[in-house]
């Protein structure tokens, strides 16, 4: 494959179906363990040397896209620049909401799709059910007479990964992906951020041409003299991190050696603090760690929100002052909040909501919208507990808790907090005391509880039961 470039492979699928764990096994890393809440929050791209037991080897550029609903645009962007799509589906959960969204995006492209059916090593897996669901969605597996390759895999044991890699290499050979390194530069920004010490940082996928240290390139009208690169030279299909842009380019921006005018626009619906019917909007400032996540947050806002400002990077005094002048609030996704900013916000009576999980930010915004529209709505804490152990009964993971305050009841809404940050909202599905099934858990006693929807709890997590009242 000397005259051909490596394939660009996008990994897509529903949240918590094992996309990143699968990539970890291929790359020999442990990214999933570091993701907040175990969920991929950003698009990540890696060019890796891989080989299979059959003897096939070479470079593959993998793009790992988030599975949460708010990241639909990011998944769509991954599908637009990819050669091959690997759709990850859990053999336990089957086809889910975001799986169907991914399939819609896949059908908009001409890219071949390979199904990686994960978690096949688990006792409650149902591979045949998944295959039946795929037939209904017109992605018929080869063994059912269709043209879609399907491989049972395990990100933990490595089962099926060699066959998956062989299929990727085979598709790449058939597609004859031409190495176009001598053509004019065409690349795409797939992630960007403002680093406090390095300045604007952008991750690009090179489609044609090449990028070298010292090159002058443009993300539309944003110039960049390449000051530093994550690799010595970025050839077609390379994923490369670049320093030197004068400002943070938007995710999805085309990059070339010629300056072009920006096509970005401001949504006029966000420029008024009242809607056309006269009802108020919630004034907010949103800050995020990277451009892709900021875009996902902004695209998920309802019409009840008035966006005062948004951006990449830490919260500044200007953000707080802007929120204060409009009686607004600040929402910070995965960015540090300096102590002097917290003091300023306290003095100006500006609430700052922090989280490392995107849907916690969105839920907090929606909660504040409801409070604005109906100020009589309040959230009252009715009980608290700490997770002190974990165990399994009939293969069901149970949290061993000690109730520290109030009362917990079956069916209660709860926040799961870790390091003083709410990482998940769920409900109490069941309560056990010793061998007995009970309906309530009282302060000063220990119990075992289960959650629905399931949450990946840890020892020392805090459970807060609450009710919403008028």
Helices and strands as residue ranges (DSSP letters): E 7-13, H 19-27, G 32-34, G 36-38, E 44-51, E 57-64, G 69-71, H 72-80, E 84-90, H 97-107, E 112-118, H 127-136, G 142-144, E 149-152, H 161-175, E 186-195, E 199-208, E 211-212, E 216-219, E 222-229, E 233-234, E 239-245, E 254-256, G 268-270, E 282-288, H 291-299, E 305-312, H 317-325, E 329-333, H 339-348, E 352-355, H 358-373, E 378-393, E 396-409, E 413-418, E 421-433, E 436-438, E 440-442, E 446-451, E 462-469
